[in-house]
Amino acid sequence: MDDAQIGCLVAELETTKTSEEEAAWEQLRPLGPRVLPFLLEFYPRMKKWQGRVSLVFHAIPYARDYDDAFQLGIKATKDKATVVRYRACMLLAYSLKNDALPHLQALLNHSDTKTVDDAKAAIDAIERKNHNYFVDRQHSGKMFWTVGDNAA
């Protein structure tokens, strides 16, 4: 698949129809990390929150090993949509990178309380080096978050 074809498929992620988004991602999934620069490039072009959240969601499995995925998470912390900021916090929590902390700490004063809670959970996960704490916010040990090419 050439770059133009990849770009067209990434653009198709901007849809309100889950079936269309899934069909596009099904073709992109085999590319693995090769798709990451396209996700990062297309993020500012996406007008619909559904498209932006899709880009961030699909980058999560790569957040630890690929800077393009991590940078997408950083950009998405400033998104106008709560659900995109949620996925950004999730991606950064999974990354476990201390470099994410200043960006997450900036969200602690956000006007949206859900975003503040998500940022706190991501910070906790990173500081304790346990991505599960993003979903197991009470540290019960009963909730786990499996991330992988097929899980995300």
Secondary structure, 3 states (H helix, E strand, C coil): CCHHHHHHHHHCCCCCCHHHHHHHHHHHHHHHHHHHHHHHHHHHHCCCHHHHHHHHHHHHHHCCCCHHHHHHHHHHCCCCCHHHHHHHHHHHHHHCCHHHHHHHHHHHHCCCHHHHHHHHHHHHHHHCCCHHHHCCCCCCCCCCCCCCCCCC
